[in-house]
């Protein structure tokens, strides 16, 4: 497999990982290197007496390392690929170690077990569809019952905040709020738990954020009303409600029931973040060249496991997407994915159209937490220790750390860029930017 230095650095989860990896491209750091048609591996000497075991599945570009880092890939995996991209002679003629064999075998076993489990579900439903449908209905009724009980408690908690007064928020109220977020998880409504935590953060910010706090609490109340009136909702609105509750449909059902959308998809932005110490989320935003649709691929990695597939921001892919149900379907599952060598087809909307579309999307589904936004001919500005993006439709506040902000400013050279990011209704988190033929993503030029 042929890789370039730029392609490897584009895999970095952040700029610091890319910088650290380049410092490890040194023969003295690697007592052992090897590769074959399936994988590349090596041992990297760290601060301890025992070197880290580093390996990369070349088929899926998934890495694993024995170091304690929770980044994917870690700096050791990136450094290994950088040395591999240099066609270092030490990679040749080395027998694959047992620990690499075991890892590759375990990946194959998991894939086979997953496929067999999916087949078993299909076979069971086909043999006795009535029993399967009854079991599903019973599970759903039980979950709705728990959600109803949980949202009734949440409604009382929201009323308490207004009865006491938002300005009186203190440690006691914060403790109650943390308990309420945990109660939402117990009620099988994890989506409400994260929304309660967001409201707590706004309450703690004080009077300057009371308007935002009331908006958050209002959206929570709207979800509670949706639960109460769910029997009268359309199937699309009910799907919106379930997603807001954190109740997503089974992937197999989505694949079986939704219409396929075949297109050439541009990977416009990739975001990776930690949910907790063991769980990492990845969001990949795609834009269809023919359909003009936005799509969100959302993956989770638990306990240090890698991703099933690599998506590189700025590249084009041929794929079939199956969208999750809803009044405004965004989240999707990608099937039959292959790299597309054709010229990347970037979104073509102007800034005013992008803002209008975002407003329309929120009007259709007010529970959407993040929206994709493509803003052409925009200028990055640093003002009063804050980052802003000037567009033809106005100036937007940005959510970006200083290191990434200065890196993007250097990338643009102060000139206009085409920016892609996630809009939460108040600020834009930039995930990628295009300037000429170059694309900036997570601190890397590709």
TORKOLBA-761679 format. One record per residue: x, y, z of N, C-alpha, C in turn; residue in one letter. Coordinates in steps of 0.02 Angstrom, whole numbers, padded with zeros to 5 digits, always signed. Atoms other than C-alpha are relative to their C-alpha. Layout:
TORKOLBA-761679
XYZXYZXYZA
...
END
This chain:
TORKOLBA-761679
+00042-00060+00000+00000+00000+00000+00044+00062+00000X
-00039-00061+00006+00067+00171-00049-00032+00056+00040X
+00024-00056-00039+00050+00314+00074+00049+00058-00006X
-00044-00058+00000+00118+00491+00074+00000+00030+00071X
-00005-00032-00065+00173+00594+00223-00063+00042+00015X
+00059-00042-00009+00026+00713+00196-00062-00041+00017X
+00057+00043-00014-00100+00571+00195+00003-00027+00072X
-00007+00025-00069-00031+00503+00359-00017+00055+00050X
+00012-00055-00047-00033+00672+00446-00073+00020+00001X
+00072-00016+00002-00213+00696+00390-00040-00045+00045X
+00034+00046-00046-00258+00548+00502+00005+00023+00072X
-00012-00022-00069-00198+00641+00657-00064+00028+00032X
+00060-00026-00033-00338+00676+00783+00006+00074+00018X
-00011-00071-00014-00259+00846+00821+00071+00019-00019X
-00066-00025+00021-00108+00955+00782+00056-00024+00046X
-00052+00021-00047-00014+00905+00940+00022-00072-00012X
-00017+00070+00015-00023+00720+00893+00044-00004-00062X
-00040-00001+00061+00044+00758+00719+00072+00023+00015X
-00066-00026-00017+00188+00859+00792+00041-00051+00040X
-00034+00050-00040+00230+00725+00921+00022-00059-00042X
-00017+00057+00043+00228+00590+00787+00063+00013-00041X
-00059-00016+00041+00355+00679+00678+00064-00005+00042X
-00059+00005-00043+00473+00682+00829+00020-00071+00014X
-00015+00071-00011+00464+00492+00839+00026-00035-00062X
-00025+00030+00063+00519+00463+00659+00077-00001+00005X
-00071+00005-00014+00691+00406+00714+00017-00074+00010X
-00019+00071-00004+00776+00237+00691+00013-00023+00071X
-00020+00020-00068+00839+00237+00870-00061-00013+00044X
+00061+00009-00040+00659+00242+00935-00034-00066-00014X
+00036+00059+00023+00608+00084+00842+00047-00060-00004X
-00043+00059+00003+00701-00076+00888-00024-00053-00049X
+00026+00050+00047+00586-00176+00774-00053+00032-00045X
+00049-00023+00049+00488-00137+00614-00016-00058-00048X
+00017+00052+00048+00394-00247+00492-00065+00015-00036X
+00063-00009+00037+00255-00257+00364-00011-00059-00046X
+00019+00047+00053+00162-00373+00246-00062+00028-00034X
+00057-00026+00038+00007-00359+00137-00059+00019+00044X
+00057-00013-00045-00110-00352+00288+00012+00055+00051X
-00012-00046-00056-00025-00245+00418+00071+00027-00001X
-00066-00027-00014+00122-00139+00471+00006+00003+00076X
-00007+00004-00073+00194-00156+00646+00070+00023+00020X
-00065-00020-00026+00336-00102+00757-00002+00006+00076X
-00007-00012-00071+00400-00081+00933+00035+00067+00010X
-00026-00068-00010+00427+00098+00992+00023+00008+00072X
-00027-00008-00067+00538+00134+01141-00026+00064+00032X
+00025-00058-00036+00450+00248+01263+00041+00014+00062X
-00036-00016-00061+00496+00307+01437+00011-00060+00045X
-00007+00060-00041+00474+00134+01513+00052-00048-00028X
-00050+00050+00022+00586-00018+01499-00026-00042-00057X
+00029+00043+00052+00466-00112+01386-00027+00044-00057X
+00025-00042+00056+00434-00039+01211-00074-00011-00012X
+00071+00005+00019+00257-00004+01151-00007-00042-00063X
+00015+00040+00060+00185-00128+01027-00052+00038-00042X
+00042-00042+00043+00111-00031+00881-00016-00039-00064X
+00020+00038+00059+00012-00105+00736-00056+00037-00036X
+00052-00033+00040-00097-00043+00593-00026-00051-00051X
+00034+00041+00051-00222-00143+00489-00002+00041-00064X
-00004-00040+00061-00183-00082+00313-00064-00002-00041X
+00063+00004+00037-00351-00139+00245-00049+00053+00022X
+00048-00048-00027-00453-00026+00360+00034+00062+00028X
-00039-00055-00029-00314+00092+00418-00020+00012+00072X
+00015-00003-00071-00357+00052+00599+00063-00019+00038X
-00062+00012-00037-00217+00060+00727-00016-00024+00071X
+00004+00019-00071-00185-00014+00898+00070+00007+00029X
-00064-00011-00033-00049+00028+01022-00007-00018+00074X
+00002+00019-00071-00006-00034+01197+00011+00059+00046X
-00009-00060-00041+00023+00145+01257-00067+00019+00031X
+00063-00018-00034-00108+00224+01374-00041+00055-00034X
+00035-00055+00033-00161+00360+01251-00069-00022-00023X
+00068+00014+00024-00347+00371+01208-00013+00033-00068X
+00009-00030+00066-00317+00459+01042+00007-00053-00054X
+00000+00048+00056-00346+00367+00878+00013+00035-00066X
-00056+00039-00026-00222+00348+00804+00042+00040+00048X
-00044-00035-00046-00098+00389+00941+00063+00022-00038X
-00060-00025+00033+00069+00472+00905+00045-00056-00024X
-00042+00056+00020+00156+00302+00896-00026-00031-00065X
+00028+00027+00062+00035+00238+00763+00013+00046-00059X
-00015-00048+00053+00058+00398+00662+00073-00004-00020X
-00072+00004+00015+00248+00387+00677+00017-00063-00039X
-00011+00063+00037+00244+00205+00620-00019+00008-00073X
+00023-00009+00070+00145+00253+00465+00044+00050-00037X
-00045-00047+00032+00261+00400+00431+00064-00035-00023X
-00060+00038+00020+00410+00282+00429-00016-00048-00057X
+00022+00045+00053+00312+00160+00322-00006+00038-00066X
+00007-00041+00061+00273+00301+00199+00067+00017-00032X
-00067-00013+00026+00461+00329+00181+00031-00061-00033X
-00026+00064+00029+00480+00147+00119+00066-00019+00033X
-00061+00015-00037+00608+00117+00255+00021-00073-00012X
-00022+00069+00016+00714-00038+00211-00008-00049+00058X
+00005+00045-00058+00698-00108+00388-00067-00035+00004X
+00066+00033-00001+00515-00153+00354+00002-00067-00037X
+00000+00059+00043+00564-00289+00229+00028-00061+00036X
-00029+00064-00023+00594-00473+00269-00009-00015+00073X
+00012+00012-00071+00521-00475+00445-00062-00043+00008X
+00057+00044-00012+00407-00615+00504-00050+00034+00047X
+00051-00032-00041+00242-00556+00577-00001-00030+00070X
+00000+00025-00070+00245-00570+00769-00068-00029+00019X
+00061+00032-00024+00117-00670+00866-00051+00052+00022X
+00048-00049-00026+00041-00514+00946-00036+00036-00057X
+00034-00029+00057+00001-00444+00773-00050-00051-00029X
+00046+00053+00023-00074-00611+00717-00063-00003+00043X
+00057+00006-00045-00183-00617+00871-00048+00059-00008X
+00042-00059+00007-00245-00439+00846-00041-00004-00065X
+00036+00005+00064-00289-00466+00662-00053-00055+00003X
+00049+00055-00007-00374-00631+00705-00060+00022+00041X
+00056-00023-00042-00477-00548+00842-00045+00048-00038X
+00040-00045+00040-00533-00413+00720-00045-00039-00048X
+00040+00042+00045-00589-00546+00596-00055-00036+00038X
+00049+00036-00040-00677-00644+00734-00059+00045+00019X
+00054-00046-00019-00774-00490+00791-00045+00015-00060X
+00040-00015+00059-00828-00451+00614-00045-00059-00018X
+00039+00059+00015-00885-00631+00587-00057-00010+00050X
+00052+00007-00051-00980-00636+00752-00056+00050-00010X
+00050-00052+00011-01066-00473+00712-00045-00018-00059X
+00039+00020+00058-01120-00538+00542-00046-00058+00017X
+00041+00058-00019-01182-00703+00616-00058+00021+00045X
+00054-00024-00044-01281-00611+00751-00055+00034-00040X
+00049-00034+00043-01365-00502+00619-00041-00050-00039X
+00035+00051+00038-01408-00655+00516-00049-00039+00045X
+00043+00037-00046-01479-00743+00670-00064+00039+00015X
+00059-00042-00012-01596-00596+00704-00048-00004-00059X
+00042+00003+00060-01658-00600+00525-00035-00067-00006X
+00028+00067+00005-01684-00788+00528-00055-00011+00052X
+00049+00009-00054-01775-00784+00695-00065+00036-00017X
+00060-00039+00018-01893-00647+00635-00038-00033-00057X
+00032+00032+00058-01926-00742+00473-00037-00064+00021X
+00031+00062-00022-01965-00905+00565-00064+00013+00039X
+00058-00014-00042-02086-00829+00690-00011+00075+00005X
+00007-00073+00000-02128-00649+00642-00049+00026+00052X
+00049-00024-00048-02279-00637+00758+00031+00004+00070X
-00032+00001-00066-02178-00686+00912+00052+00056+00005X
-00051-00053+00000-02037-00568+00862-00031+00069+00007X
+00034-00065-00004-02158-00423+00837-00028+00012+00069X
+00028-00007-00068-02241-00456+01006+00055+00016+00050X
-00057-00013-00045-02071-00457+01092+00023+00072-00007X
-00020-00070+00012-02025-00291+01011-00050+00048+00031X
+00052-00043-00028-02192-00214+01061+00003+00002+00076X
-00006+00003-00073-02169-00271+01241+00059+00041+00025X
-00059-00038-00020-01994-00199+01251-00012+00075-00007X
+00014-00071+00011-02053-00033+01179-00047+00027+00053X
+00048-00022-00050-02200-00022+01299+00035+00009+00068X
-00037-00005-00064-02084-00053+01447+00044+00062+00000X
-00045-00058+00002-01962+00080+01390-00040+00065+00003X
+00042-00060-00003-02100+00209+01359-00025+00013+00071X
+00023-00007-00069-02165+00176+01534+00055+00031+00044X
-00056-00027-00039-01993+00212+01608+00013+00073-00019X
-00011-00069+00023-01973+00368+01501-00053+00047+00028X
+00054-00041-00027-02143+00433+01556+00012+00018+00073X
-00013-00012-00071-02098+00413+01739+00059+00049+00008X
-00059-00043-00005-01929+00495+01712-00015+00072-00021X
+00015-00068+00024-01996+00644+01613-00048+00036+00047X
+00043-00032-00049-02130+00674+01745+00042+00032+00056X
-00045-00028-00050-01990+00698+01872+00039+00059-00028X
-00037-00054+00031-01894+00806+01749-00043+00063-00005X
+00045-00058+00004-02046+00919+01725-00005+00036+00067X
+00003-00031-00067-02056+00947+01913+00066+00037+00015X
-00065-00032-00011-01869+00987+01917+00005+00066-00037X
-00001-00063+00039-01887+01117+01778-00043+00053+00035X
+00045-00047-00034-02034+01197+01870+00034+00028+00064X
-00036-00022-00061-01927+01204+02029+00050+00054-00015X
-00051-00050+00017-01791+01303+01939-00032+00069-00008X
+00033-00064+00010-01915+01439+01890-00033+00025+00065X
+00031-00020-00063-02005+01437+02058+00051+00031+00048X
-00053-00027-00044-01842+01465+02153+00031+00063-00029X
-00034-00055+00033-01775+01586+02024+00068-00022-00026X
-00063+00022+00030-01630+01555+01905+00060+00032+00034X
-00056-00035-00031-01522+01682+01997+00020-00033+00066X
-00016+00031-00064-01527+01575+02155+00035-00068-00009X
-00033+00064+00013-01438+01428+02073+00065-00004+00039X
-00060+00009-00041-01305+01360+02190+00020-00073+00003X
-00026+00068-00006-01218+01202+02248-00055-00052+00011X
+00055+00047-00013-01378+01122+02312-00039-00015-00064X
+00037+00010+00063-01468+01151+02147+00043-00039-00051X
-00044+00036+00045-01317+01089+02052+00000-00075+00016X
+00001+00071-00021-01315+00927+02153-00065-00033-00021X
+00064+00028+00022-01500+00902+02118-00001-00011-00076X
-00001+00006+00073-01470+00933+01933+00041-00059-00024X
-00042+00058+00017-01330+00804+01925-00039-00065+00013X
+00041+00058-00014-01447+00680+02007-00055-00010-00051X
+00052+00005+00051-01583+00721+01880+00028-00026-00066X
-00031+00027+00061-01463+00689+01735+00010-00075+00006X
-00009+00072-00011-01422+00520+01811-00068-00037-00003X
+00067+00030+00002-01609+00487+01831-00023-00011-00072X
+00019+00007+00069-01633+00514+01644+00032-00062-00032X
-00033+00061+00025-01506+00377+01607-00037-00061+00025X
+00038+00057-00028-01600+00260+01725-00067-00008-00035X
+00066+00002+00033-01761+00306+01633+00007-00019-00074X
-00014+00020+00070-01681+00248+01469-00011+00058-00049X
+00003-00059+00042-01679+00426+01401+00066+00037+00005X
-00067-00031-00007-01491+00463+01390+00007+00067-00036X
-00003-00064+00035-01522+00604+01266-00021+00058+00045X
+00021-00052-00046-01610+00701+01404+00053+00014+00052X
-00053-00010-00050-01464+00674+01523+00050+00052-00024X
-00049-00048+00027-01344+00769+01409-00031+00070-00004X
+00033-00065+00003-01473+00909+01387-00006+00032+00069X
+00002-00026-00068-01493+00926+01575+00069+00026+00021X
-00068-00022-00015-01304+00938+01593+00017+00066-00034X
-00010-00063+00035-01300+01076+01462-00036+00057+00035X
+00037-00051-00037-01434+01171+01557+00034+00018+00065X
-00036-00013-00062-01335+01152+01718+00060+00046-00012X
-00058-00042+00016-01181+01227+01635-00022+00073-00012X
+00024-00068+00013-01284+01377+01578-00024+00033+00065X
+00021-00027-00065-01362+01398+01751+00059+00023+00041X
-00060-00017-00038-01189+01399+01828+00034+00063-00027X
-00031-00059+00030-01135+01537+01707-00030+00065+00024X
+00029-00060-00030-01253+01659+01792-00048+00038-00045X
+00052-00040+00033-01365+01799+01733+00013+00013-00073X
-00015-00014+00070-01274+01827+01569-00026-00053-00047X
+00023+00056+00042-01336+01658+01507-00072-00021+00016X
+00068+00020-00019-01513+01658+01579-00045-00009-00061X
+00040+00008+00061-01588+01682+01405+00012-00068-00032X
-00017+00065+00027-01495+01529+01341-00027-00056+00044X
+00025+00051-00047-01544+01433+01498-00075-00013-00011X
+00072+00008+00011-01729+01467+01470-00015-00034-00066X
+00010+00034+00063-01714+01412+01290+00012-00076+00008X
-00015+00071-00010-01633+01247+01344-00055-00035+00040X
+00053+00029-00040-01763+01216+01477-00065-00004-00039X
+00060+00001+00042-01900+01260+01352+00001-00059-00048X
-00005+00057+00046-01836+01129+01229-00010-00066+00038X
+00012+00059-00041-01833+01001+01370-00075-00009+00013X
+00072+00004-00012-02014+01044+01410-00037-00022-00063X
+00030+00020+00063-02057+01024+01226+00007-00075-00011X
-00009+00073+00005-01984+00848+01229-00048-00036+00047X
+00046+00030-00048-02086+00809+01385-00071-00001-00028X
+00066-00003+00031-02243+00867+01294-00006-00051-00057X
+00000+00050+00054-02194+00757+01147-00011-00070+00026X
+00010+00066-00031-02183+00605+01260-00073-00009+00021X
+00070+00004-00023-02354+00645+01332-00049-00008-00058X
+00046+00001+00057-02433+00666+01160+00024-00045-00058X
-00033+00038+00054-02333+00536+01063-00049-00039-00043X
+00049+00037+00040-02489+00441+01007-00028+00042-00057X
+00028-00044+00051-02540+00593+00904+00052+00027-00049X
-00054-00025+00044-02372+00625+00821+00004-00040-00064X
-00013+00036+00062-02332+00582+00641+00060-00046+00010X
-00056+00047-00006-02208+00441+00612+00067+00037-00003X
-00063-00037+00005-02074+00568+00562+00014+00039+00064X
-00010-00038-00062-02102+00678+00716+00014-00046+00058X
-00014+00048-00052-02105+00524+00827+00073-00023-00004X
-00070+00019+00009-01936+00474+00753+00046+00056+00027X
-00038-00057-00028-01871+00650+00796+00002-00004+00076X
+00005+00003-00072-01933+00628+00974+00044-00056+00028X
-00041+00056-00025-01851+00459+00996+00074+00016-00003X
-00071-00019+00005-01685+00526+00935+00018+00050+00055X
-00012-00049-00053-01699+00674+01055+00006-00034+00069X
-00003+00038-00062-01727+00548+01195+00063-00043+00005X
-00058+00045+00002-01572+00453+01142-00019-00072-00016X
+00027+00066+00018-01673+00307+01073+00003-00007-00075X
-00009+00007+00073-01605+00269+00901-00025-00068-00023X
+00022+00065+00026-01677+00132+00790+00060-00045-00012X
-00053+00049+00014-01578-00026+00761+00028+00010-00070X
-00032-00010+00065-01452-00013+00620-00027-00047-00053X
+00026+00048+00049-01518-00170+00537-00068+00022-00026X
+00065-00025+00021-01692-00094+00533+00008+00058-00049X
-00012-00058+00044-01625+00066+00454+00021-00025-00069X
-00025+00026+00064-01533-00033+00320-00057-00034-00038X
+00052+00038+00033-01685-00141+00284-00058+00043-00024X
+00061-00037+00014-01819-00005+00283+00009+00066-00036X
-00008-00066+00031-01743+00158+00220+00020-00006-00073X
-00017-00001+00071-01721+00205+00037+00075+00014-00008X
-00072-00012+00011-01541+00195-00027+00012+00065-00039X
-00020-00060+00036-01457+00356-00085+00071-00012-00025X
-00065+00013+00031-01314+00319-00205+00028+00066-00027X
-00028-00065+00020-01197+00465-00233+00076-00002+00008X
-00070-00015-00016-01020+00531-00232-00001+00049+00058X
+00004-00038-00062-00994+00598-00057+00066+00032+00017X
-00060-00036-00022-00869+00731-00006+00001+00000+00076X
-00009-00003-00072-00805+00709+00171+00024+00071+00019X
-00014-00071-00012-00814+00893+00221+00029+00015+00069X
-00026-00013-00067-00773+00878+00405-00005-00061+00044X
-00002+00056-00048-00728+00753+00542+00013+00028+00069X
-00009-00022-00069-00747+00783+00729+00006-00062+00045X
-00010+00055-00047-00680+00665+00864+00006+00029+00070X
-00003-00026-00068-00710+00692+01049-00017-00054+00051X
+00012+00047-00054-00714+00599+01214-00066+00016+00035X
+00061-00006-00039-00883+00570+01295+00015-00012+00074X
-00026+00012-00067-00802+00494+01449+00068-00034-00007X
-00068+00027+00000-00641+00407+01497+00008-00059-00048X
-00006+00060+00042-00681+00252+01393-00037+00004-00067X
+00041-00004+00060-00801+00311+01258+00018+00061-00042X
-00017-00053+00047-00751+00413+01105-00050+00002-00057X
+00048-00009+00055-00869+00484+00974+00035+00029-00060X
-00024-00029+00062-00830+00519+00792-00060+00019-00043X
+00052-00024+00045-00941+00625+00679+00032+00018-00067X
-00024-00013+00068-00911+00627+00491-00057+00032-00039X
+00051-00035+00040-01007+00754+00386+00015-00008-00074X
-00006+00012+00071-01034+00706+00204-00048+00045-00038X
+00046-00039+00043-01109+00807+00061-00002-00034-00068X
+00008+00036+00063-01180+00723-00094+00008+00045-00061X
-00013-00039+00060-01120+00784-00264-00062+00008-00043X
+00060-00001+00042-01282+00740-00354-00063+00017+00041X
+00060-00010-00041-01413+00735-00215+00000+00067+00035X
-00004-00063-00037-01349+00893-00130-00017-00008+00073X
+00020+00012-00069-01390+00811+00037+00060-00001+00046X
-00048+00008-00053-01295+00824+00198-00014-00066+00036X
+00008+00062-00037-01265+00663+00295+00050-00002+00058X
-00042+00007-00059-01195+00627+00468+00011-00074+00014X
-00018+00068-00020-01102+00466+00503+00027+00005+00072X
-00018-00005-00071-01090+00443+00692+00022-00068+00025X
-00029+00063-00025-00977+00309+00767+00024+00010+00071X
-00025-00002-00068-00923+00265+00943+00052-00054+00009X
-00053+00048-00014-00765+00180+01002+00006-00007+00076X
-00001+00012-00072-00761+00100+01173+00064-00037+00020X
-00057+00034-00029-00610+00052+01275+00062-00003-00044X
-00061-00002+00040-00478+00102+01149-00004-00035-00067X
+00006+00033+00066-00546+00007+00998-00001+00053-00055X
-00002-00047+00057-00519+00088+00829-00066+00003-00036X
+00060-00008+00041-00645+00137+00697-00003-00054-00053X
+00009+00051+00050-00717+00016+00572+00025+00022-00069X
-00020-00025+00066-00676+00129+00424+00031+00069+00007X
-00032-00066+00002-00565+00278+00387-00039+00047-00045X
+00029-00054+00041-00645+00440+00326+00048+00059+00005X
-00050-00054+00000-00521+00573+00275-00032+00064-00026X
+00030-00064+00020-00583+00753+00271+00033+00027-00063X
-00026-00027+00063-00565+00829+00098+00001-00050-00056X
+00001+00052+00052-00579+00663+00005-00071-00014-00024X
+00065+00018+00030-00720+00599-00106-00008-00076+00001X
+00014+00071-00005-00804+00429-00086-00064-00017-00038X
+00061+00026+00029-00928+00329-00187-00032-00046+00053X
+00031+00039-00053-01055+00254-00066-00076+00002-00007X
+00073+00002-00007-01235+00203-00036-00016+00016+00072X
+00018-00020-00067-01312+00289+00115-00073-00018+00014X
+00067+00013-00025-01464+00234+00214-00012+00046+00059X
+00010-00052-00050-01537+00375+00318-00048-00024+00056X
+00045+00012-00056-01614+00360+00491-00064+00039-00010X
+00064-00034+00011-01799+00408+00494-00003+00066+00039X
+00009-00064-00033-01855+00583+00544-00030+00051-00047X
+00028-00052+00042-01935+00743+00482+00054+00034-00042X
-00055-00029+00037-01763+00801+00425+00060-00048+00008X
-00051+00051-00010-01651+00647+00405+00071+00026-00014X
-00071-00018+00008-01466+00683+00432+00045-00060+00014X
-00044+00056-00017-01388+00534+00519-00012-00058-00049X
+00005+00052+00051-01350+00391+00400+00050-00056+00014X
-00046+00057-00001-01263+00224+00379+00029-00007-00070X
-00034+00004+00065-01135+00207+00239+00014-00073-00018X
-00011+00068+00025-01129+00047+00135+00037+00003-00067X
-00034+00006+00065-01025-00009-00014+00045+00061-00013X
-00043-00060+00004-00895+00127+00016+00063-00016-00038X
-00064+00007+00036-00750+00149-00103+00028+00070-00013X
-00031-00065+00014-00625+00289-00133-00018+00021-00071X
+00021-00027+00065-00677+00401-00277+00056+00046-00025X
-00056-00038+00027-00536+00468-00385-00022+00062-00039X
+00025-00058+00037-00648+00596-00471+00012+00065+00040X
-00009-00065-00033-00631+00781-00433-00052+00009+00054X
+00045-00009-00057-00705+00822-00264-00053+00053-00017X
+00055-00047+00013-00876+00906-00282-00019+00033+00065X
+00014-00036-00062-00885+01036-00145-00070+00030-00002X
+00064-00036-00002-01049+01116-00086+00006+00067-00035X
-00002-00061+00041-01096+01268-00189-00043+00057+00029X
+00044-00053-00026-01215+01369-00077+00040+00059+00025X
-00034-00058-00028-01172+01546-00025-00019+00005+00074X
+00008-00006-00072-01168+01606+00157-00073+00014+00019X
+00069-00017-00016-01344+01679+00154-00045-00062-00007X
+00039+00061+00009-01416+01517+00085+00014-00050+00056X
-00018+00046-00053-01321+01418+00217-00036+00018+00065X
+00034-00021-00061-01394+01521+00360-00075-00010-00006X
+00072+00011+00011-01569+01514+00285-00017-00074+00008X
+00013+00072-00005-01556+01326+00270+00005-00024+00072X
-00007+00018-00071-01496+01310+00450-00063+00021+00039X
+00061-00024-00033-01645+01415+00508-00059-00045-00017X
+00054+00045+00021-01763+01305+00407+00005-00067+00035X
-00010+00066-00032-01688+01146+00480-00021+00003+00073X
+00019-00006-00070-01710+01209+00658-00075+00011+00008X
+00072-00010-00002-01888+01263+00618-00037-00067-00009X
+00030+00066+00012-01928+01088+00554+00010-00046+00060X
-00015+00044-00057-01843+00999+00699+00040+00040+00052X
-00035-00042-00049-01801+01112+00849+00045-00039+00047X
-00042+00041-00045-01719+00965+00940+00067-00017-00031X
-00065+00012+00030-01574+00957+00818+00053+00038+00041X
-00051-00032-00041-01416+00992+00919+00057+00028-00042X
-00055-00023+00043-01290+01012+00777-00023-00002-00073X
+00017-00004+00070-01312+01066+00596+00063+00011-00041X
-00058-00013+00043-01187+01060+00452-00008+00067-00034X
+00003-00065+00033-01143+01227+00376+00063+00010-00042X
-00054-00014+00047-01036+01269+00224-00002+00075-00016X
-00002-00073+00008-00982+01452+00216+00058+00020-00045X
-00052-00019+00047-00887+01504+00060+00022+00072+00008X
-00026-00069+00001-00779+01659+00042-00005+00034+00069X
+00002-00026-00068-00763+01683+00230+00070+00019+00023X
-00064-00025-00025-00625+01773+00326+00003-00012+00075X
-00011+00012-00071-00557+01716+00494+00030+00062+00033X
-00021-00062-00034-00534+01859+00619+00010-00015+00074X
-00012+00003-00072-00460+01872+00793-00017+00068+00029X
+00022-00064-00027-00548+02006+00896-00016-00007+00074X
+00013+00001-00072-00544+02039+01085+00006-00070+00029X
-00015+00068-00024-00470+01866+01118-00054-00051-00019X
+00050+00047+00026-00613+01784+01022+00011-00009-00075X
-00006+00015+00071-00617+01702+00851-00068+00010-00033X
+00061-00014+00037-00746+01761+00724+00010-00019-00073X
-00002+00015+00072-00790+01716+00545-00044+00050-00036X
+00037-00049+00040-00839+01858+00429-00024-00032-00064X
+00029+00026+00062-00956+01805+00288-00041+00055-00033X
+00041-00049+00036-01061+01895+00159-00068+00009+00033X
+00065-00004-00034-01213+01861+00270+00005+00025+00072X
-00009-00023-00069-01138+01924+00433+00059-00033+00033X
-00056+00026-00038-01012+01880+00567-00024-00052+00051X
+00019+00055-00045-01022+01716+00664+00054-00011+00053X
-00049+00019-00051-00939+01675+00831+00022-00072-00010X
-00028+00067+00010-00826+01522+00826+00016-00034+00066X
-00025+00042-00054-00793+01380+00945+00062-00034-00025X
-00063+00027+00024-00609+01344+00916+00054+00020+00050X
-00053-00018-00047-00457+01336+01030+00053+00041-00035X
-00049-00047+00029-00315+01458+01006+00050-00034-00046X
-00049+00034+00042-00193+01330+00937-00027-00014-00069X
+00031+00014+00065-00313+01276+00800-00016+00065-00036X
+00016-00064+00031-00366+01456+00770+00060+00031-00034X
-00060-00028+00031-00189+01518+00740+00024-00043-00058X
-00019+00044+00055-00155+01364+00634-00041+00012-00062X
+00044-00013+00057-00306+01399+00525+00015+00069-00030X
-00017-00067+00026-00258+01583+00511+00063-00003-00042X
-00062+00008+00039-00084+01532+00453-00015-00036-00066X
+00019+00037+00060-00162+01410+00330-00032+00047-00052X
+00035-00045+00046-00273+01547+00256+00043+00058-00023X
-00041-00058+00018-00137+01679+00254-00039+00065+00004X
+00042-00060-00006-00271+01804+00304-00048+00010-00058X
+00044-00006+00058-00363+01773+00140-00066-00039+00012X
+00065+00032-00007-00539+01708+00112+00007-00076-00007X
+00001+00073+00002-00575+01523+00140-00072-00023-00006X
+00065+00033-00004-00720+01405+00116+00001-00042+00063X
-00001+00033-00066-00762+01346+00292-00059-00047+00009X
+00054+00047-00017-00861+01195+00350+00001-00012+00075X
+00002+00012-00072-00920+01172+00528-00068-00023+00024X
+00062+00020-00033-01055+01120+00650-00030+00060+00036X
+00035-00058-00028-01181+01254+00698-00048-00025+00054X
+00044+00022-00055-01268+01235+00868-00054+00051+00015X
+00049-00052-00010-01379+01387+00849+00028+00063+00030X
-00032-00058-00031-01257+01503+00937+00070+00013-00026X
-00069-00008+00025-01082+01471+00871+00017-00057-00048X
-00021+00049+00050-00991+01375+00735+00066-00031+00022X
-00062+00036-00012-00862+01242+00768+00029-00021-00067X
-00029+00015+00066-00748+01237+00616+00034-00069+00001X
-00030+00066+00007-00701+01061+00561+00048-00003-00060X
-00043+00001+00059-00621+01100+00393-00004+00065-00038X
+00000-00061+00040-00575+01239+00274+00039-00014-00064X
-00032+00008+00065-00527+01248+00091+00028+00067-00023X
-00033-00060+00026-00405+01372+00017+00038-00020-00063X
-00030+00023+00062-00363+01348-00166-00009-00075-00007X
+00003+00073+00007-00321+01164-00189+00016-00036+00065X
-00017+00030-00065-00276+01136-00006-00061-00003+00045X
+00055+00007-00048-00392+01078+00132+00030-00009+00069X
-00023+00003-00070-00364+01106+00318-00050-00039+00041X
+00044+00041-00042-00433+00979+00441+00036-00020+00063X
-00028+00020-00065-00396+00957+00625+00075+00013+00004X
-00070-00018-00005-00229+01044+00609+00044-00027-00054X
-00041+00030+00053-00173+00955+00450-00019+00028-00068X
+00012-00019+00069-00155+01012+00270+00001-00063-00042X
+00001+00059+00042-00204+00882+00141-00015+00020-00072X
END
